[in-house]
């Protein structure tokens, strides 16, 4: 087994390390939704830590919305701690009058989901988006910036960019909701979505993401860059989706050719 | 920086290689013009964790065969991959040993009669454990991508679970989808 010359030193404080180990137990399903966390006495013994340190670790997990508990009562793992997103289910255009599929799916699970339109503008997009849309250096794209909320908690920050030739003069550049969603609108405009390519990475959240998603501590985010192509491999949309890493997992299914 | 990224696509890992062809990972490396390799750090039987047992349809602590590997890109570790097989598939095969398998494990599996046709991948972002940080040589605040891949055969039986951990600054995953087909 390859290893560094010396053991790497874990520079995190003790309560952060305790939270990290418990978080892993929760995320891996070792501690299931609804399960009680070990008692303070057990945690003190397991981590050789003081009562105050254990409480600080538990506070961190509460702020991360992974556990719930009041003073004097057992701390338990929250139900629905990690939602599974299946991108394949959300690709086809929604039928006319149907809400955004992602939100519709969340509602089916009994949650109250909605989106908030934060901004509609013409901007110079980030480099990877500009490259995906084949923009010239310094070229602008139409941006629709949304925040998705489930049960009033911010869960995902979405920035969708469209080539101006496609978006100009359409509902894409208007500061209001697009009835039926953009895939349906793009199809109507003569650009049916044909191929979608996702690039998924883990990132340290930017300041904007940290604030918008109300992230509780130094946790990573899942960043998906999705580029949607129409006929003749023409890019019609590039979307950057950022989700809190501890609340979401992405699920992809595919079959051999 | 982004130009330098390794874009991982899982599909080639499903297909057995024809005779004389190198394994999918080596082929991917060759194509990208980069050096790399893998080290098998452990192979043998272990009790299944609850997560692995659930995916393979076994009871917790039932024996499974594991191959634990570190993948390298250049001189940098780029991935920790633990692959789990049910014992009726892998016991007393080369999958349970540390020697390099010519053509790759998927090819050997196919020779043994097990061909994956459907795959489900779960992706999460998290901070690494101290051990993972040590082996992957990641920066102090660098997250990891964790990919859990379940491979099913044509009868929908699970034949393999891969548990992969990748440094966020060096790896991203790529998925392509045809729409409306």
Interface residues (C-beta under 8 A of the other chain):
Chain A: X1 X2 X3 X4 X7 X8 X10 X11 X20 X23 X24 X27 X28 X29 X30 X82 X84 X87 X88 X91 X92 X127 X128 X192 X193 X194 X195 X196 X197 X198 X199 X200 X201 X202 X203 X204 X218 X219 X220 X221 X222 X228 X245 X246 X248 X249 X250 X251 X252 X253 X254 X255 X256 X257
Chain B: X2 X7 X10 X11 X14 X15 X39 X41 X49 X50 X51 X54 X70 X77 X116 X117 X118 X119 X120 X121 X122 X123 X124 X125 X126 X127 X129 X130 X133 X134 X135 X137 X140 X141 X142 X143 X144 X145 X168 X171 X172 X173 X174 X175 X176 X177 X178 X179 X180
